[in-house]
Amino acid sequence: MFERFTRAARETVIRAQAEARELGHAPIGTEHVLLALLADPAGPVASAPALREKQVDAGYARAEIIRRAGGDTGTAATDADAADREALRAIGIDLDAVRRAIEENFGPGALNLPREPAPKRKGLFRRGTGHIPFSPRAKKVLELSLREAIRLKHNYIAPEHIMLGVLREERGPGAQILAERGVDADELRADLARSLHADAA
């Protein structure tokens, strides 16, 4: 099946693994595939009008993935109990202000610990590069991307086909993130079909 993947589609799969690794998540889920598809702002998926209309981009998806994993996306500081918070406030330290400042500089969830331990570093400065498996739903997304390509009579799989697979795997977190944001799945499918048609022309 992977021989049918375009370079951009292969890069999406590689990016999904990198995103999961960076977040300290295993296995790779449909949400990481969605994040990988949105990571290229000029790409055919991220530039789809149905997503732009609802302001769905990589930043939103990443924050939503962190929230769903039990992390705090920066709206409240919940990492210290009330006594510690009061003691720090007595000496002039506002934990909420500190958290906001850190997340403004380093991104949402910068203070969160990953749910799964991050891979051990290998060598002096490199992160581990071990394989992270795909979840059953993420594998299903890749299978559905092939089915979408066949349905459209394409002999290749592009990022748009992968996004169509994410939409078809409705119970996966990737599709749920879009649905909860109010993305119209039919509109997005039409946007992706137009993009594929333009690429073929």
C-alpha positions in Angstrom: 0.0 0.0 0.0 2.8 2.5 0.9 4.2 2.3 -2.7 1.0 4.3 -3.7 1.8 7.1 -1.2 3.0 10.4 -2.8 6.0 12.0 -1.2 3.7 14.4 0.7 1.6 11.5 2.0 4.7 9.7 3.2 5.9 12.9 4.9 2.6 13.1 6.6 3.0 9.6 8.1 6.5 10.4 9.2 5.3 13.7 10.7 2.5 11.9 12.6 5.2 9.7 14.3 7.3 12.8 15.1 4.3 14.6 16.5 3.4 11.7 18.7 7.0 11.4 19.9 7.2 15.1 20.6 4.0 14.9 22.7 5.3 11.8 24.5 2.3 9.7 23.2 2.2 6.1 22.1 0.7 4.7 20.0 0.2 7.1 17.1 -3.5 7.9 16.9 -5.8 9.5 14.4 -5.3 12.8 16.2 -1.6 12.7 15.4 -2.4 12.0 11.8 -4.7 15.0 11.8 -2.0 17.1 13.4 0.6 16.0 10.8 -1.9 16.9 8.0 -2.3 20.4 9.5 1.4 21.0 10.1 2.0 22.3 6.6 -0.1 25.5 6.5 0.3 25.8 2.8 -0.6 22.1 2.2 -3.8 21.0 0.6 -5.4 19.9 3.8 -4.5 22.8 6.1 -5.6 25.3 3.4 -9.0 23.8 3.0 -11.7 26.5 3.4 -13.8 24.3 5.7 -10.9 24.1 8.1 -9.8 27.8 7.8 -13.4 28.9 8.4 -13.4 27.2 11.8 -9.8 28.2 12.5 -8.6 24.7 12.7 -4.8 24.7 12.3 -1.9 22.8 13.8 -1.8 25.0 16.9 -5.5 24.3 17.6 -5.1 20.6 17.0 -2.0 20.3 19.2 -3.7 22.2 22.1 -6.8 20.0 21.7 -4.7 16.8 21.7 -2.9 17.9 24.9 -6.3 18.8 26.5 -7.7 15.4 25.6 -4.7 13.6 27.0 -5.4 15.2 30.4 -3.0 18.1 30.1 -3.7 21.7 30.8 -3.6 24.0 27.8 -2.9 27.1 29.9 -6.3 28.2 31.2 -5.7 27.3 34.8 -2.7 26.4 36.9 -3.6 23.2 38.6 -0.1 21.9 39.4 0.2 23.1 43.0 -2.1 22.7 45.9 -3.8 25.6 47.6 -1.3 25.8 50.5 1.7 26.0 48.1 0.0 28.5 46.0 -0.7 30.7 49.0 2.8 30.4 50.3 4.2 31.5 46.9 1.7 34.3 46.6 2.8 35.6 50.1 6.3 36.1 48.7 5.0 37.8 45.5 4.9 34.9 43.1 1.6 34.4 41.1 1.6 30.9 39.7 -1.1 31.7 37.1 1.0 34.6 35.8 4.1 32.4 35.7 2.2 29.7 33.7 0.8 32.3 31.3 4.2 33.8 30.7 5.8 30.4 30.1 3.1 29.2 27.7 3.2 32.5 25.8 6.9 32.0 25.2 7.0 28.2 24.8 3.5 27.2 23.6 0.4 25.7 25.2 1.1 22.7 27.4 4.8 23.6 27.9 4.6 22.8 31.6 2.7 19.5 31.2 4.4 16.2 31.6 3.7 13.7 28.8 1.4 10.8 29.7 3.9 8.3 28.4 7.6 8.8 29.2 9.5 10.3 26.3 11.9 8.0 24.5 15.3 7.9 26.1 17.9 10.0 24.4 20.6 8.3 22.4 23.9 9.9 22.0 24.8 13.3 23.3 22.0 15.5 21.8 19.7 13.2 19.8 16.3 12.0 20.8 15.4 8.4 20.5 14.3 7.4 17.1 12.6 4.1 17.9 9.5 3.1 16.0 6.1 4.1 17.6 3.3 1.8 16.5 0.1 3.1 15.0 -3.2 2.5 16.9 -5.8 0.3 15.3 -7.9 3.4 14.4 -4.8 5.1 12.8 -4.1 2.0 10.8 -7.8 2.0 9.7 -7.3 5.6 8.6 -4.5 4.6 6.3 -6.5 1.7 5.0 -9.5 4.0 4.4 -7.2 6.5 2.6 -6.5 3.7 0.1 -10.2 3.0 -0.3 -10.8 6.7 -0.9 -8.2 6.7 -3.6 -9.7 3.6 -5.3 -13.2 5.1 -5.0 -12.0 8.3 -6.7 -10.2 6.1 -9.3 -6.7 7.4 -8.3 -3.7 5.2 -8.5 -1.9 7.2 -5.7 -2.6 8.3 -2.1 -2.1 12.0 -1.4 -2.6 13.9 1.9 -6.2 14.6 0.8 -6.9 10.9 0.7 -5.5 10.5 4.2 -7.8 13.3 5.5 -10.7 11.6 3.8 -9.7 8.5 5.8 -9.6 10.5 9.0 -13.2 11.7 8.3 -14.4 8.2 7.6 -13.0 6.9 10.9 -15.7 8.9 12.7 -15.1 7.4 16.1 -11.4 8.3 16.1 -10.1 11.4 18.0 -9.0 13.1 14.8 -12.5 13.2 13.4 -14.0 14.0 16.8 -11.7 17.0 17.2 -13.0 18.4 13.9 -16.7 17.6 14.7 -16.5 19.2 18.1 -15.1 22.4 16.4 -18.1 22.5 14.1 -16.2 21.5 10.9 -18.7 20.5 8.3 -17.4 17.1 7.1 -19.3 17.3 3.8 -17.8 20.7 3.1 -14.4 19.5 3.9 -14.8 16.4 1.7 -15.8 18.8 -1.2 -12.8 21.0 -0.5 -10.5 17.9 -0.7 -12.2 16.7 -3.8 -11.6 20.0 -5.5 -7.9 20.0 -4.4 -7.5 16.5 -5.8 -9.2 17.4 -9.1 -7.0 20.6 -9.4 -3.9 18.4 -8.8 -5.0 16.0 -11.5 -5.7 18.7 -14.1 
